[in-house]
Amino acid sequence: QIRSWVLHAEMPDDLSDEIIEAYEKVSEEFNEYVGVAVRSSATAEDLPGASFAGQQETYLNISGRRNLVLTCKRVFASLFTDRAISYRVDKGFNHMDVALSIGVQKMVRADTGSSGVMFTIDTESGFEGVVLINAAWGLGENVVQGAVNPDEFYVYKNTLSDQHSPIIRRQLGEKAIKMVYSHDSTAGLSTRNVEVACEDQIRFCIDDDDVLQLAKYAVIIENHYGRPMDIEWAKDGENGEIFILQAR
């Protein structure tokens, strides 16, 4: 019922105007209404005793002014998904103490490239001397959700800054599906999963240079925050650039 109230309410004019103005400014840079990621970020997402990550909605490949405003309403409403409500009750959080903001970012064209997650620690053993990188074709949602078996790389940190290539392990993943853009930029319909071609399943989706670049980014981020980090990344299939999407 709360979600319905949010979705059917009129967004305040000043807020919708600012969203549209900012979107048009970004679109002017690229001479088109660009596809954007509409990402949720809640105030209590990553606490020592509770993780709300993934409970609020994020939508990919959204374009058009009206569509963007409607999608923002869907993200705001997702503060009250069944899962989020249940989790707050279980952890003893007051429903009104958790706020949410939305980050709107131009999409990295990972749908034609690759993406994944990386950790500045071995998640199985707790060993802090390596960066663990997971990678798969297409948009990163499948890796984050565990819906695909990704390629896996271990990089030794201590010799990364020297003129070495300290990739100590590579493991080829199945990468059976990939998430790509659909022809509909409406929230909930803007992406779809397709099968990965056999020749792509049996080769790594990033090369050694990409692996080492990602590991270097991971170490920089870890040094900045002074603690082990969980990082999302994407490689643009159109220009080959690697982007850091999120670090926590």
N, C-alpha and C positions, 0 to 999 in steps of 0.2 A: 504493500500500500504506500509506503514512504517513497519507494522508487517511482511509483506511478505519479505521486504528487510532484516530484522533481521533473519528471519527463513531460508532464502536461502543463507545468507552470511556464509563464513567459519569463525568459531571462531578462534581468534589468537592462535597459537600453544602453547605459553607460558601459556595462561589461561587454555586451555583445558588440557594441561599436568598437571597443578597444581590441577585441579579438579579431574582428574583420579588418581593422586598420593595420594591425601587425601582420596578418596573413597576406594582405595585399602588398605590403612593403617587401616581404620575402619573395612573393611571386614576381614583383617587378624586376628583381635581380635576375630572374631566369626567363622572363618574357612568357610566362605561362602560370596557370594556377597549379602550383606544385603539389605533389603528394606529400603529406606530412604524417608523422607519428603523433598521436594524441596520447600522452603518457601520464598515468596517475602517479602521484607521489604523496603519500600520507605521512603525517607528522610522527606517527609511532611505528613506522615500518620496520626499523632495525634497532631494537633495544636489546640489552644483554639477556633479558629473560623472556623476550617475546619477539617473534618476527611476523609482521603483517604483510611481508612482501608477496606479491602475486594475488592478493585478495581483492584488490580493486582492479578495474578494467583498464586495459590499454588497447588502442585501436591503431592499425597500420594502414598506410596507403589511403588516407582520407583527403579528398580534394573538393574545392568549391566552398563558397562563403557560408551558405545556409547549412550545407552538410557539416561543416566544421562546428558551427554553433550547436547543432543538434547532437553531434558526437560529444562535445564538451558536457552537455547536459547528461548524457548517458554515463560519462565518467564520474561526474559529481554524484549521480544516483547510485553508483556502484559502492559508495561508502556503506550502503545498506543491502549488499548481497546477503543471501542466507549464510554463506560461509563467514563473511566479515562479522555479522551480528553474533553468530554462534561463538566465534573466536573471542570476541570482546567479552561476552558473558562468561566464557570459560576462564579467561585471564583476569576477570574482575575490573575491566576498563569501563568507565562511564561512556556511553554512546556519544555524548556531546563533547567529550574531551579530545576526540580524534578529528583533526581537520585534514583537508585534502587540497592540494594544488594540482594544476595540470601544466605539464611541459609540452609545448607544441614545437616539434623539430622537423626540419626537412628530412625526408627519408634518405637513408643511404641505400643505393640500389643493390642491396645484398640479394634481392630476388634473382638477379643475374650473376651474382657472385657467391660469397660464402659468409658465414658468421658463426658465432659461438660464445663460449664463456671461458674464462681462465681464472685460476686461483694461484696466489703467491705462496702456496704451501701444498704439500701432498695431503689431499683430503682423507686418504686412508690411514696413513701412518703419523701424520702431524709433522713430518720432516719439513723444516723451513728452508732448506737449501735449494729447492727447485720451484719452477713455475710449471703448473699443469695447465695445458691448453686443450680444450675440446672444440672441434670444428666440424661443420657440415655445410652442404650446399643450401642456398636459399636463405630466407629470413630466419632469424635466430629463435623464434618462438618454439620450434620443435626441439631444439637443444635444451632450452630453459625448462620446458615441460617434460623432458625425458621421453619424447615421442619418437626419437630417432637414435640409432647407435652411431655416435660420431667418431671421426678420427681423433686420436689422442697423442699428445706430444709432451715429453718431459724435458725441460731445459734446466741445466745446472747454473745457478745464479753467479757463483763466485768467479767464474772465468768469462762471464758474459761481456764485461766491459773491455776485456782484452781482445786481441785479434784472433779469437777462437770461434768455433761453431759448436758450442757445448750442448747439442741436442743428444740426450743420452738414451732416449727411447722414442720410437714411433710405432703406433699401433693403428692399422687400417680399420676403419669402421664400415659398417654395411651401408649407411646413408641411403636407405631404401626410398625415402620420400623427401621432398623439399617443399617449402612454403613459398609461393610466388604470388604476384599480383593477379587479381581477377579483373574482369572488365567492368565491375561495378564498384564505385568508390564509396558506397554506403557502409556505415559501421555495421560490422557483423557479416558483411558480404564481400569485403574488399580484398580478401586473400583466400587462397585455396591451396590444398596439397596435391601434388602430382608425383608420379613415380619418377625416380631418377634413372637415367639411361644406364645400362649395364656397364658401359665403358667408363662412366663417371663413378659408379659404385666401387670399382676396383682400382681407383687411383686416389691419391690424397687431394683434398680440395684446396689446400694452401701449400706453398713450397717452403723450402728451408729459410729463404730470406724473410718471408712473411712470419714464420714461426719465431725467428730471432728478433724481428722488429716488435712483435707482440710481447715477447718476454721482456724486452727492454722497457716498453711502455709500462708493463706490470710492475717492474722493479721501481721505476720512477714514482708510480702511484703509491706503492707500498711505503717507500721512503718518505713521501709527503705526509701520509696519515700515521705512519709509525706503528702499523699493525697489519696482520694478514688481510688481504683484500679479495673480494669476489667481484669480478669485472666482466661486463658484457661488451662485445666488440663486433664489428662488421667490416667486410671488405667489399667495396663498391665494384660491381662487375663491369661498369662502364669506363671508369678511369683508373681502376686498380688501387685506389687509395684505401688505407685502413683507418677506421675511426673507432674511438672509444665511446660507447653509448652510455654506460653507467658504471659506477664503481661504488661498492658498499663494503 
